[in-house]
Amino acid sequence: MTRYSRHLQIHQLTENEKLSAKQIAARLKISIKTVARHLKIERYSPPKAHRVSRKIDPYKEQIKHLLERYDYTAVQIFRMLKDEGYPGCESVLRDYVSQVRPRRQTPYLTLNFEPGSSAQVDFAECGLINVGETRRKLYAFVMTLCHSRMVFVKFIMRQNMEHFLQCHREAFEYFHGITCEVMVDNCKVAVKSSSSFGTPLINERYADCAAHYGFKVMPCGVRKPNEKGQVERSVSYLRKSFLNGLERDNLSLTALNHGVRQWMENVANVRHHRGLGKSPAEVFEIEKAALQPLPLFPYDCGVIVNSRANKQYRVVFESNKYSVPPEFAGKRVELGVYPETLAIRCEGKLVVEHARSYEHNRDYGLAEHDKVLIEHRRKAKQGIIMKQFMELGPVADTYYQGIQTRRLNPATHIKKIMALLSVYGSDDVIRALEDGAEAGAFGSDYIANILEVRHRVSPQPGPLHLSRKSDCLDLDIQAPDMDAYDVN
């Protein structure tokens, strides 16, 4: 890069983008002293250095006069000087012409807008923000009313369709009205295709939103951001007045939007605007009467995405998992994607609604969904136990009818009776059921008592040992009468 081209670039960044010397030095990767030296001089002059005389030196003043008279090309000037006897080469003359040619200043027409006629919108990158344990890019949506310079700002996490439409909706609600047209650049959410020779093709969804609110979409020319210069200046003002020096490490998206709303109300829209001679809020008092009224129903800004619930009854969206009721596992569902929520529908009916997450690889399962599956599994297990109980024979059905009549929780009693099978065996349990049914004793506690009594082992009596003579008993035993045996 030549010194002259660098000089031009520094002045263009200062005038067009309003960058400071420090910002220009960071972008061009040069020192601040170099930037300051170029900013001090309006017109570039080659650095003075001791050098030998060159063949072009006698023609320098003449070249300057030719450039001041008309915007000649270096080739034209070379031909003119060649006819006058210039002995040098064309490349040397071309380098000199590039250094001394007057800087071109592109003129722009000052536009005036009637009240309520137009608004300009734009996205702006605003660095990074912490979302949970994830570091994400932060963007700002900015809408500026062209007549009053009223500004609306909303921080968002993505520059996609649902955010673009939702921000339009919130901006119109903030202004309590709609302009006749909205000027946008050639972003894909607004313009599908554009060229310098044909009519731009507006995105179908954005065109539908425009029809709902009654405004006309006005795309800017390709690579002509100056056509929406008011919102460009609003973006620059947002960076300098609100974002400059703001510590965002511990701020959430909700806190940022709350803060920028306060900034809009107390700073941006009540400041003294040099171009207007008063504040935007004062001019807006006149413009708001010219705005179109809001429709009766707001526009549905959601975007439909088709998906399928997996075996774990989860729907995956942007690497995060969202639960649905277990009966929808494996079924196709529709996701209504909104900036803050995620509505899951099946066959046109709303299944569940989740808060949208901008983190990565998170699982958002609702307790009621897991509870339903656990209840299904519990009932299935109870059914298996009941089937096994009925297989014990006809007495099982008789005993179950008795439990249902006399007990409040028959399933629990059946479960406890089946647990006794592993201890006493099926034959003993069947016999206990028969005895219990005959006695009218219905319940797991009765069956357990019957089985315990029958299997209780009584201790065998042991021999009596007398260790002392005093322990002997004095018994009077009568002699048996033997006369009975003498009877014939």
Secondary structure, DSSP 8 states (H G I E B T S, - for coil): --HHHHHHHHHHHHHHS---HHHHHHHHT--HHHHHHHHH-SS-----------TTGGGHHHHHHHHHHS---HHHHHHHHHHTT--S-HHHHHHHHHHHS-------------TTSEEEEEEEEEEEEEETTEEEEEEEEEEEETTT--EEEEEES--SHHHHHHHHHHHHHHHTSB-SEEEE-S-TTTEEE--SSS--EE-HHHHHHHHHHT-EEEE--TT-GGGGHHHHHHHHHHIIIIITT---TT--HHHHHHHHHHHIIIIITTS-BTTTTB-HHHHHHHHGGGSB---SS-----EEEEEE--TTSEEEETTEEEE--GGGTT-EEEEEE-SSEEEEEETTEEEEEEE---SSS-EE--HHHHHHHHHHHHHHHHHHHHHHHHTT-HHHHHHHHHHHHH-S-HHHHHHHHHHHHHHH-HHHHHHHHHHHHHHT--SHHHHHHHHHHHT------------SGGGS----------GGGG--
